[in-house]
Amino acid sequence: MMRGIMTPHPDAGPGAGRTAGHPSTPIPDRGTTVADLEIVAAVARNGVIGARGGLPWRLPDDLRRFRALTTGHAVLMGRRTFESLPGALPDRQNIVISRDPGFRAPGAETAGDLAAARERVSRPDPAYCIGGAEIYRIALPFARRLHLTEIDRAFDGDVRFPDRDPDDWRETAREPHVDAVSGVRYDFVTYERTGRILTRPGPGA
Ligand SMILES: NC(=O)c1ccc[n+]([C@@H]2O[C@H](COP(=O)([O-])OP(=O)(O)OC[C@H]3O[C@@H](n4cnc5c(N)ncnc54)[C@H](OP(=O)(O)O)[C@@H]3O)[C@@H](O)[C@H]2O)c1
């Protein structure tokens, strides 16, 4: 099995680690509605999404796509994913989910659970759930769309994308790529939920 290179999480590049900026356009007042949720994840052929607190691969075009997709929106993440970053992701509303009410994340807001995180969203829909494994698992039932980078290689790792019922998702786009340096093949794939979506998290989510 491949042993990958440890790299920081998405957006580790120019500008990464800066404090989250303010939007250049006025933010619509969301009122009491809860943000639409979409998931963004890069997933190896064996389901691995991370290793030892980082990413087990280096795919610069995937990071660029991640930045393009999420800029201007809210990004919801688990505390461990936030700590894998050089800092808050610029030009996005960073919301970090932690059970620790004393947790503070520089440049980011904090929320005690997924429901509270969605209620904090003040950027336009959709809000993007950007991991890690624990947060993908609780967010999956509420997601309308998945933006997966499906990497055609297995990697060693300690966290995996949650299992999902293929009948719940319909593939609507697939764009093949090859990393120029490593030769790793990967596809940007979009899935839309086929059926009913949960709108409110249950206890513990
Ligand atoms: N490939 C990808 O696209 C991708 C994307 C993101 C992350 N990753 C990788 O994934 C790994 C991190 O994932 P992870 O699963 O270990 O951690 P995580 O999901 O990022 O964060 C877990 C933390 O979130 C908080 N949390 C989880 N469930 C909660 C709930 N129901 N209510 C309130 N807070 C909750 C807890 O924080 P407290 O302990 O503070 O309470 C928990 O320790 C890293 O290796 C990272 O590089 C990969």
The ligand as an SDF file (V2000), in Angstrom:
LIG
                    3D

 48 52  0  0  0  0  0  0  0  0999 V2000
   -9.3500   14.2040    2.6400 N   0  0  0  0  0  0  0  0  0  0  0  0
  -10.1350   15.2060    3.0260 C   0  0  0  0  0  0  0  0  0  0  0  0
  -10.9000   15.7780    2.2380 O   0  0  0  0  0  0  0  0  0  0  0  0
  -10.0750   15.6820    4.4660 C   0  0  0  0  0  0  0  0  0  0  0  0
  -10.8670   16.7480    4.8710 C   0  0  0  0  0  0  0  0  0  0  0  0
  -10.8180   17.1560    6.2130 C   0  0  0  0  0  0  0  0  0  0  0  0
   -9.9920   16.4910    7.1120 C   0  0  0  0  0  0  0  0  0  0  0  0
   -9.2480   15.4610    6.6700 N   0  0  0  0  0  0  0  0  0  0  0  0
   -8.3930   14.7100    7.6080 C   0  0  0  0  0  0  0  0  0  0  0  0
   -9.2420   14.1180    8.6020 O   0  0  0  0  0  0  0  0  0  0  0  0
   -8.5150   14.0140    9.8260 C   0  0  0  0  0  0  0  0  0  0  0  0
   -9.3120   14.6550   10.9420 C   0  0  0  0  0  0  0  0  0  0  0  0
  -10.5690   13.9970   11.0540 O   0  0  0  0  0  0  0  0  0  0  0  0
  -11.1260   13.4540   12.4600 P   0  0  0  0  0  0  0  0  0  0  0  0
  -12.2940   12.5960   12.1890 O   0  0  0  0  0  0  0  0  0  0  0  0
   -9.9780   12.8890   13.2290 O   0  0  0  0  0  0  0  0  0  0  0  0
  -11.5120   14.7990   13.2230 O   0  0  0  0  0  0  0  0  0  0  0  0
  -12.5840   15.9700   12.8830 P   0  0  0  0  0  0  0  0  0  0  0  0
  -13.8560   15.3750   12.3930 O   0  0  0  0  0  0  0  0  0  0  0  0
  -11.9050   17.0070   12.0740 O   0  0  0  0  0  0  0  0  0  0  0  0
  -12.7510   16.6020   14.3330 O   0  0  0  0  0  0  0  0  0  0  0  0
  -13.1840   15.7890   15.3990 C   0  0  0  0  0  0  0  0  0  0  0  0
  -13.5590   16.7040   16.5470 C   0  0  0  0  0  0  0  0  0  0  0  0
  -14.7680   17.3970   16.2320 O   0  0  0  0  0  0  0  0  0  0  0  0
  -15.5420   17.5570   17.4060 C   0  0  0  0  0  0  0  0  0  0  0  0
  -16.7760   16.7910   17.2650 N   0  0  0  0  0  0  0  0  0  0  0  0
  -16.9900   15.6240   16.6200 C   0  0  0  0  0  0  0  0  0  0  0  0
  -18.2790   15.2410   16.7130 N   0  0  0  0  0  0  0  0  0  0  0  0
  -18.9030   16.1950   17.4340 C   0  0  0  0  0  0  0  0  0  0  0  0
  -20.2400   16.3870   17.8600 C   0  0  0  0  0  0  0  0  0  0  0  0
  -21.2230   15.4930   17.5690 N   0  0  0  0  0  0  0  0  0  0  0  0
  -20.5430   17.4890   18.5830 N   0  0  0  0  0  0  0  0  0  0  0  0
  -19.5820   18.4050   18.8790 C   0  0  0  0  0  0  0  0  0  0  0  0
  -18.2830   18.2930   18.4910 N   0  0  0  0  0  0  0  0  0  0  0  0
  -17.9600   17.1910   17.7820 C   0  0  0  0  0  0  0  0  0  0  0  0
  -14.6920   17.0080   18.5570 C   0  0  0  0  0  0  0  0  0  0  0  0
  -13.8890   18.0940   18.9880 O   0  0  0  0  0  0  0  0  0  0  0  0
  -13.4260   18.2140   20.5400 P   0  0  0  0  0  0  0  0  0  0  0  0
  -12.5260   17.0380   20.7660 O   0  0  0  0  0  0  0  0  0  0  0  0
  -12.7340   19.5450   20.6090 O   0  0  0  0  0  0  0  0  0  0  0  0
  -14.6860   18.1670   21.3700 O   0  0  0  0  0  0  0  0  0  0  0  0
  -13.8350   15.9840   17.8430 C   0  0  0  0  0  0  0  0  0  0  0  0
  -12.6420   15.6730   18.5240 O   0  0  0  0  0  0  0  0  0  0  0  0
   -7.1480   14.6570    9.5720 C   0  0  0  0  0  0  0  0  0  0  0  0
   -6.2430   13.6510    9.1900 O   0  0  0  0  0  0  0  0  0  0  0  0
   -7.4280   15.5780    8.3870 C   0  0  0  0  0  0  0  0  0  0  0  0
   -6.2660   15.8620    7.6330 O   0  0  0  0  0  0  0  0  0  0  0  0
   -9.2680   15.0410    5.3760 C   0  0  0  0  0  0  0  0  0  0  0  0
  1  2  1  0
  2  3  2  0
  2  4  1  0
  4  5  1  0
  4 48  2  0
  5  6  2  0
  6  7  1  0
  7  8  2  0
  8  9  1  0
  8 48  1  0
  9 10  1  0
  9 46  1  0
 10 11  1  0
 11 12  1  0
 11 44  1  0
 12 13  1  0
 13 14  1  0
 14 15  2  0
 14 16  1  0
 14 17  1  0
 17 18  1  0
 18 19  2  0
 18 20  1  0
 18 21  1  0
 21 22  1  0
 22 23  1  0
 23 24  1  0
 23 42  1  0
 24 25  1  0
 25 26  1  0
 25 36  1  0
 26 27  1  0
 26 35  1  0
 27 28  2  0
 28 29  1  0
 29 30  1  0
 29 35  2  0
 30 31  1  0
 30 32  2  0
 32 33  1  0
 33 34  2  0
 34 35  1  0
 36 37  1  0
 36 42  1  0
 37 38  1  0
 38 39  2  0
 38 40  1  0
 38 41  1  0
 42 43  1  0
 44 45  1  0
 44 46  1  0
 46 47  1  0
M  CHG  2   8   1  16  -1
M  END
$$$$
